[in-house]
Amino acid sequence: MDFKKGHSNRGFGNIEFKDRYGAECSIEKSSLATEDAIWFGINDAEPKIMASQTKEGGTGWVTYDIPKDVLLTTRMHLTQEQVRELLPILQVFAETGELPD
């Protein structure tokens, strides 16, 4: 996986990468003043809608334009404690390909 290190337009450190399907993702230091946190996830929801279906088949998923005043939340806002709690789960998956019991 290729990681691109940089800074957000507000000066916070971030790391960009692509997931298994090529979706652009990032980890970004949060501006939260009360505790350390990160933003983590896909950068853009890329909404889609199923195009017309026929008995012979349809055209499949196509881009769905949503109004500019609609917000789709795509990233998790995680505290250090939440990341610590997730690490053992991710470690088991990294080692075994499974989730812990």
C-alpha positions as CSV (number, residue, x, y, z in Angstrom):
1,M,0.0,0.0,0.0
2,D,1.3,3.4,-0.9
3,F,1.1,6.1,1.8
4,K,1.2,9.8,1.0
5,K,2.1,11.9,4.1
6,G,1.1,15.6,4.1
7,H,-1.0,18.2,5.9
8,S,-4.6,19.3,5.6
9,N,-5.5,22.7,4.4
10,R,-5.7,23.7,8.1
11,G,-2.2,22.4,8.8
12,F,-3.0,19.1,10.5
13,G,-0.9,16.0,9.6
14,N,-2.5,13.4,7.4
15,I,-1.7,10.2,5.6
16,E,-3.6,9.3,2.4
17,F,-3.9,5.9,0.9
18,K,-6.3,3.8,-1.2
19,D,-8.4,0.8,0.0
20,R,-8.8,-2.6,-1.7
21,Y,-11.2,-1.1,-4.3
22,G,-9.2,2.1,-5.0
23,A,-11.3,4.4,-2.8
24,E,-9.3,7.3,-1.5
25,C,-8.9,7.2,2.3
26,S,-7.1,9.1,4.9
27,I,-6.0,9.3,8.6
28,E,-5.9,12.9,9.7
29,K,-5.0,14.5,13.1
30,S,-8.2,16.1,14.5
31,S,-8.4,19.7,15.5
32,L,-10.4,18.7,18.6
33,A,-9.1,20.9,21.5
34,T,-10.3,18.7,24.4
35,E,-8.4,15.5,23.6
36,D,-6.2,13.9,20.9
37,A,-8.2,12.3,18.1
38,I,-7.9,11.3,14.5
39,W,-10.3,11.2,11.5
40,F,-10.1,7.9,9.7
41,G,-11.9,6.5,6.7
42,I,-13.0,7.1,3.1
43,N,-12.7,10.7,1.9
44,D,-15.8,10.7,-0.3
45,A,-18.9,8.6,-0.1
46,E,-19.3,8.6,-3.9
47,P,-23.1,8.0,-3.7
48,K,-24.5,5.7,-6.3
49,I,-28.0,4.5,-7.3
50,M,-29.0,1.4,-9.2
51,A,-29.9,2.3,-12.8
52,S,-33.0,0.9,-14.5
53,Q,-33.4,-2.8,-14.1
54,T,-34.9,-4.9,-16.8
55,K,-35.6,-8.6,-17.1
56,E,-32.5,-8.8,-19.3
57,G,-30.4,-7.0,-16.8
58,G,-29.7,-3.4,-15.9
59,T,-26.9,-0.9,-16.4
60,G,-25.8,-1.3,-12.8
61,W,-24.7,1.3,-10.2
62,V,-24.3,4.9,-11.5
63,T,-23.2,8.1,-9.8
64,Y,-25.9,9.8,-7.9
65,D,-25.7,13.5,-7.6
66,I,-26.8,14.8,-4.2
67,P,-27.5,18.4,-3.3
68,K,-24.5,20.4,-2.1
69,D,-26.2,21.1,1.2
70,V,-26.4,17.4,2.1
71,L,-23.5,16.0,4.2
72,L,-22.5,12.4,4.0
73,T,-20.3,11.4,6.9
74,T,-17.6,8.9,5.8
75,R,-14.9,9.1,8.4
76,M,-14.7,7.9,12.0
77,H,-13.6,10.5,14.7
78,L,-11.6,8.3,17.0
79,T,-9.9,9.2,20.3
80,Q,-6.6,7.6,21.4
81,E,-8.6,5.3,23.8
82,Q,-10.9,4.1,21.0
83,V,-7.8,3.4,18.8
84,R,-6.2,1.5,21.7
85,E,-9.4,-0.6,22.0
86,L,-9.5,-1.3,18.3
87,L,-5.8,-2.3,18.0
88,P,-6.2,-5.9,19.4
89,I,-9.0,-6.6,17.0
90,L,-7.0,-5.3,14.0
91,Q,-3.9,-7.2,15.2
92,V,-5.8,-10.5,15.3
93,F,-7.2,-9.9,11.8
94,A,-3.7,-8.9,10.5
95,E,-2.3,-12.2,11.8
96,T,-5.2,-14.6,11.1
97,G,-7.6,-13.0,8.6
98,E,-10.3,-13.6,11.2
99,L,-12.0,-11.4,13.8
100,P,-11.5,-12.4,17.5
101,D,-14.2,-14.5,19.2
